[in-house]
Amino acid sequence: MFKTIVVYQIIIWPITLINLANQLLKSIFEKNLLIFGLSSVFILFSSFFIYINFCLLFNLKKNYFLRFLKINLWSNLFQVFHLSLFGLTYYIAIGIHVLLYYIYDTTQDVKIGFNYFTSVFGFNYHESSVIVAGINLIPLLLFVYFYRKLKSLESSNKTI
C-alpha cells in the first residue's frame, strides 16, 4: 500500500510541475512578476516533492525517511480543507479531487465535486456573503494513512 501511494504522489507532482511551468511561461509573456514569482516558488516545491517521493519509493536517504514522510503528511493536510468565509477563500488541490462541501448562502446545500486531475492553489478575496466549507477526501485519506504509518514507524523505530 505504501509504495502505491508514493507512486501516486510521484505521478501527480510532475503533472503539477508541468502545469506550473505553463503558468510560468505565460507570466513571462504577459510580464506578470507576481505570477512569475509564485510559479517559480511552487515549481521548486513540486521538484522537491518529486525528489522526496522517489527517495521514499526506493528507500534512498534512509536517514531522512521519517522527515520525508512528515513532509508528505503535511502536504496532504494542507490539501484537505477548502474554505470560503465571506469572500476570503483558501484551497489547494493536487491530483484526484473528490470534494465534499457545504454551502451556506440564502439556502443550505451539500454537494460533492469530482475532477480526474487538478492542480490549483488559491488564496484570494472577493466580496461575497457565501460560506463554503469543503473537505477533499483523497488528501484526507492520504493524510490518515501517512499519519498511521508515521506513528507505527516512530513507535517501532523502523524505516520500512
C-alpha positions in Angstrom: 0.0 0.0 0.0 2.8 2.4 0.9 4.5 2.1 -2.5 1.2 2.5 -4.3 0.6 5.8 -2.5 4.1 7.0 -3.1 3.8 6.1 -6.9 0.5 8.2 -6.9 2.4 11.1 -5.4 5.2 10.6 -8.0 2.6 10.8 -10.8 0.7 13.9 -9.5 3.7 16.1 -8.8 5.3 16.1 -12.3 1.9 16.8 -13.8 1.6 19.7 -11.4 5.1 20.8 -12.3 4.1 20.9 -16.0 1.1 23.0 -15.2 3.2 25.4 -13.1 5.8 25.6 -15.9 3.0 26.5 -18.3 1.9 29.3 -15.9 5.5 30.5 -15.6 5.9 30.8 -19.3 2.5 32.5 -19.6 3.6 35.0 -16.9 6.8 35.8 -18.8 4.9 36.6 -21.9 2.3 38.7 -20.0 5.1 40.3 -17.9 3.3 39.4 -14.7 6.0 39.4 -12.0 3.7 38.2 -9.2 2.6 35.1 -11.1 6.2 34.5 -12.2 7.5 34.6 -8.6 4.7 32.4 -7.2 5.1 29.9 -10.1 8.8 29.8 -9.5 8.4 29.0 -5.8 5.7 26.4 -6.5 8.0 24.8 -9.2 10.7 24.4 -6.5 8.2 22.8 -4.1 6.9 20.5 -6.8 10.5 19.5 -7.7 11.2 18.8 -4.0 8.1 16.7 -3.6 9.1 14.6 -6.7 12.6 14.1 -5.1 11.3 13.1 -1.7 8.8 10.7 -3.1 11.4 9.0 -5.2 13.5 8.7 -2.1 10.6 7.1 -0.2 9.8 4.8 -3.1 13.3 3.4 -3.5 14.3 3.9 0.2 17.1 6.3 -0.6 18.3 8.8 2.1 17.3 6.4 4.9 18.3 9.0 7.5 15.6 11.3 6.2 12.8 8.7 5.7 10.7 9.9 8.7 11.2 13.6 7.7 10.1 12.9 4.1 7.1 11.0 5.5 6.2 14.0 7.7 6.5 16.4 4.7 4.1 14.2 2.7 1.8 14.1 5.7 1.7 17.9 6.0 1.4 18.5 2.2 -1.7 16.3 2.2 -3.1 18.1 5.3 -2.9 21.4 3.5 -4.9 20.0 0.6 -7.7 18.6 2.8 -9.6 21.9 3.6 -11.3 24.2 1.1 -12.8 27.3 2.9 -14.5 30.4 1.8 -15.8 32.7 4.5 -17.4 35.9 3.4 -15.2 36.1 0.3 -11.9 35.1 1.8 -11.1 31.8 0.0 -8.4 29.2 0.6 -7.8 26.0 -1.3 -5.1 23.7 -2.6 -5.9 20.7 -4.7 -3.4 18.5 -6.4 -4.3 15.2 -8.0 -7.6 13.4 -8.0 -10.1 15.8 -6.5 -13.1 14.5 -4.6 -14.6 17.4 -2.6 -17.5 17.1 -0.2 -18.6 20.6 0.6 -21.3 22.5 2.5 -22.6 25.8 1.1 -24.4 28.4 3.2 -25.9 31.3 1.4 -29.6 32.2 1.4 -30.1 28.4 1.4 -28.0 25.5 2.7 -26.7 22.8 0.4 -24.3 19.9 0.5 -22.6 18.9 -2.7 -19.8 16.7 -4.0 -17.4 17.6 -6.7 -15.0 15.4 -8.7 -12.1 16.0 -11.0 -9.8 13.4 -12.5 -6.9 15.7 -12.0 -6.4 19.2 -10.8 -3.6 21.3 -9.6 -4.9 24.6 -8.3 -3.8 26.8 -5.5 -5.8 29.7 -4.2 -5.9 32.3 -1.5 -7.9 35.3 -2.5 -10.7 37.7 -1.6 -13.8 38.7 -3.5 -16.9 40.3 -1.9 -19.4 37.6 -1.0 -21.7 36.6 1.7 -21.4 32.9 1.0 -19.8 30.4 3.4 -18.3 27.3 1.9 -16.6 24.6 3.8 -15.2 21.6 2.0 -13.1 18.5 2.6 -11.1 17.0 -0.1 -11.4 13.3 0.5 -8.4 11.9 -1.3 -5.8 14.0 0.6 -7.7 13.3 3.8 -7.3 9.5 3.2 -3.6 10.0 2.4 -3.1 12.2 5.5 -4.6 9.5 7.7 -2.5 6.8 6.0 0.7 8.8 6.4 -0.1 9.6 10.0 -0.7 6.0 10.9 2.5 4.9 9.0 4.5 7.6 10.8 3.2 6.7 14.2 3.8 3.0 13.7 7.4 3.7 12.5 8.1 6.1 15.3 6.9 3.5 17.9 8.9 0.6 16.3 11.9 2.7 15.1 12.0 1.1 11.7 12.4 2.6 8.2 10.0 0.3 6.3 
